[in-house]
Amino acid sequence: MLDAFEMPIWAIFGISAVAAYFLGCFNGAVIVSKYILRDDVRSHGSGNAGLTNFYRTFGGPLTAVVILTDVLKAVLAVLLSRWLMFHGFTIFLSAASTTALYDAIAKYWAGLFCLLGHMFPCMFHFKGGKGILSGGTIAIMVDWRIALVVWGGFLLLTILTRYVSLGSLWAGASFPFISWYCYPDPIIVALAFACGALVVWQHRANIKRLIQGNENKFSLHRKS
C-alpha cells in the first residue's frame, strides 16, 4: 500500500476535477456508434448521445458496452478522487467524523466533473449525453440511501409511465434533496444541487415535450 503524501488541497481538487472531467468525456454511446458502428448516434432520433437513444437506434449487444463504459468511468472518477483525498491530504486522516465528511465531498466533487465531461465532452464537440447512467452510478457510490431514492423513483416512474425522461427528471430533482437529508453540509449540498440542476437542464427539451404530450415512450422493441 502506498504511503500518504502531502499535497496542497487546491492541487488535489484540481487534479480530481480534471481527471473526472476527462473520464466523463469517454461517452459510451458516441464511442461505440462512431468508431465501431461508423454511424454517430447523435445523427439519429433525439440527437442525444445517451443510452436510451442508442438503444432505440441500434439496439443489440453493443448496448451493454455503452452501459459498461458509462458506469466504469463514473466508478473510476470517484475512486481516483477518494484516493487523492486520503493519500494527499493526511491532515484529515485522524478524525473519523472529518474523514467521513471529506470522503463524501470527494465523491460529489468527482461526480460533478464526471457529469460535466459526459454532458459536454471536449473531444466530441461538447455534445454528449444527459448523465443518467453515470449519475446513477455516482449515487450508488455516494450512499445506498441516496441510490435507493434516486433509482427507486426512476424505475417506478419509468415502469408506470414508460417515460424514461420522467424518471430521469425525478432522479435529477431528488438527488440534491436526499443528499441534503443524508449530508447536511453546505459544500455537499451545493455540489449535489449543481449535479441535479445539470441533469434537469439537459432534459429541458423532454420537459417541453412532456407538457405538450408528444414525448416518446420507451419500448423494449426498438424502431427499425
Residue, then its C-alpha position, 0 to 999 in steps of 0.5 A: m500500500l502506498d504511503a500518504f503524501e502531502m499535497p496542497i488541497w487546491a492541487i488535489f481538487g484540481i487534479s480530481a476535477v480534471a481527471a473526472y472531467f476527462l473520464g466523463c468525456f469517454n461517452g459510451a454511446v458516441i464511442v461505440s456508434k462512431y468508431i465501431l458502428r461508423d454511424d454517430v448516434r447523435s445523427h439519429g432520433s433525439g440527437n442525444a448521445g445517451l443510452t436510451n437513444f442508442y438503444r432505440t437506434f441500434g439496439g443489440p449487444l453493443t448496448a451493454v458496452v455503452i452501459l459498461t463504459d458509462v458506469l466504469k468511468a463514473v466508478l473510476a472518477v470517484l475512486l481516483s478522487r477518494w484516493l487523492m483525498f486520503h493519500g494527499f491530504t493526511i491532515f484529515l486522516s485522524a478524525a473519523s467524523t472529518t474523514a467521513l465528511y471529506d470522503a463524501i465531498a470527494k465523491y460529489w466533487a468527482g461526480l460533478f466533473c464526471l457529469l460535466g465531461h459526459m454532458f459536454p465532452c471536449m473531444f466530441h464537440f461538447k455534445g454528449g449525453k444527459g448523465i443518467l447512467s453515470g449519475g446513477t452510478i455516482a449515487i450508488m457510490v455516494d450512499w445506498r440511501i441516496a441510490l435507493v431514492v434516486w433509482g427507486g423513483f426512476l424505475l417506478l416512474t419509468i415502469l408506470t409511465r414508460y417515460v424514461s425522461l420522467g424518471s430521469l427528471w425525478a432522479g435529477a430533482s431528488f438527488p440534491f434533496i436526499s443528499w441534503y437529508c443524508y449530508p447536511d453540509p453546505i459544500i455537499v449540498a451545493l455540489a449535489f444541487a449543481c449535479g441535479a440542476l445539470v441533469v434537469w437542464q439537459h432534459r429541458a427539451n423532454i420537459k417541453r415535450l412532456i407538457q405538450g404530450n408528444e414525448n416518446k415512450f420507451s419500448l423494449h422493441r426498438k424502431s427499425 
